[in-house]
């Protein structure tokens, strides 16, 4: 997610991390177990004059699969669930509208994206930040991230 959103004009900062769980200051090794309740996420700071929340949602639904429950590709577990964490009612309504739009298109049998109130974000360890930039040669980056980044240079 981080690599795709970095391409968006108006995105000011992206931080990889964890949210949606109960463990205070979780570490990757804890989140990986699936027992913390956290999802691996990105925190996106953006300029709403330059890019709308709805546009960010459009990209979100293009770079991941909301039709997979508790997984993304080979990454399996509730820490890889599809989730949107909103900070206000407008964001919640926009997320609901985006999901309804997907349902109406009939692209998915089921959509598993959860919409939850944002509570607390915990930044991931330094080695998770700018992962694609640091590891473009890695097989996961070549097979999963690179095609998405190349395909969705839409802004």
N, C-alpha and C positions, 0 to 999 in steps of 0.2 A: 504494500500500500504506500509506504513512504516514498518509494522511487517514482511512482505514478503521480502522486500529489505534488512532488517537487517541481513538476513541469507546469503547474498551473499559475498563471499570472494572478497575483493577488494573495497567494499563499505566502505568508510571512515566515512561518517556522513550522517544522514538523518534528515531533519527538516520538520515538517508539517507546512503548511501555505497557502497563497493565492497568486495567480498571474493571469494575463490576464485581469485585470479590470482597471478602471479609478480612483477609490477612493484611496486616499493616506492613508497609514497606516490603512487599514480596520481592524475592529474587527469582531469576529465571528457573533455577533448579526446582524451586517450590511450585511455580506456576506450571511447569512442565508436567508435574504429577497429576494435574487436573483437580487437585483437592483444595485449592485456595478459593475457587469460585471466580477468579479473575479471567478475563479474556485478554489475549495479546492484542493490543490496539495501537493506534497512532493518535496523538493529540495534534490537532491542526489549528494553528493560529492563522487567521486570514482577515483581509480587508474586505468587508461586505460591500464597499463601494466598487471594488474591482472584480469581485466574484461572489455570486450568491450562494447561499447554503444549498439551494436546489441544484445548482450546477455541480457542487461538490458531491451531492448525493448521486447525481447521474454518473459521475466518474466512479464512485464507490461501487455502484451496481454493475459497472462495466468491467472492473478489474478483479472482482471476486464472484463466487457462485453462491447466491442466497438460497439455492435449492439443495444445498448439502447441509445436513444436520450435524452440528458438532464436528465439523471438519472443513478443511480447504485442501483439496488434492490429497496428497499423502500425509498431511498433518491432521491427525485424528485426536479428538478429545474436546471437552467443553471449553478449553482455553482457546480453541480455534473456531468457536462459534461465530456466526454472522451477527453482528450487533451494532446498533447505532446508539450512542449515549448523547442525549440532548441536554441543553442547558436552559432552555426556555420553551414556552408553549408554541411559539412560531416554528422552532426547529422540530418539535414533536409532530406538529401538524404537517410540516413539509415531508418528514420521514414517512408518516402514514400515507400521505398522498403518493409518494414515490413507490411505495409497496403496492398500493392499490393500482397504480399505473402498470406495474409489472404483472399483476394478477390479470388485469384486463387484456394485456397482450397475449396471455396464454402461453408465455415462454416457459413456465415452470409448472409442474404438477403441484408442488408445495413450495412455499417460501418460508424459510425458517428464521429470517432476520428478526431479532428481538429489538424492541425499542424501549430503552430504559433511561431513567433519569440519571444524569451524570452525578457522581458523588465525589470521588477522589481519584486522581490519576497518579500513578507511580512511574517515573521514568525508568526505562530498562537500563541495564548496564551499558557502559560505553561501547562495548564490542557489538551491541545490537543497533547502535545509531548509524545511520547512513550505510546500512548493510550492503545494499547493492553496489554502491559506489566503492566500498572497500573490497568487495569480493565478486567483481563482474565475471571472473573466470570460473567460479564455482558452478557445479552442475545444476544446482537448484536455480541459481541466478540465470544461467543460460537457457534452461528449459522452461522455467515458469515466469520469472520476472522480465527478462529481456523482451520476449514476444509481446507482453502486455504493455510495457513502456513504449516500444516501437509502434505498436498498433494504436495506442491512445494518446498520441501527441495531438490532441484535439483542441487545445487552447491556443 
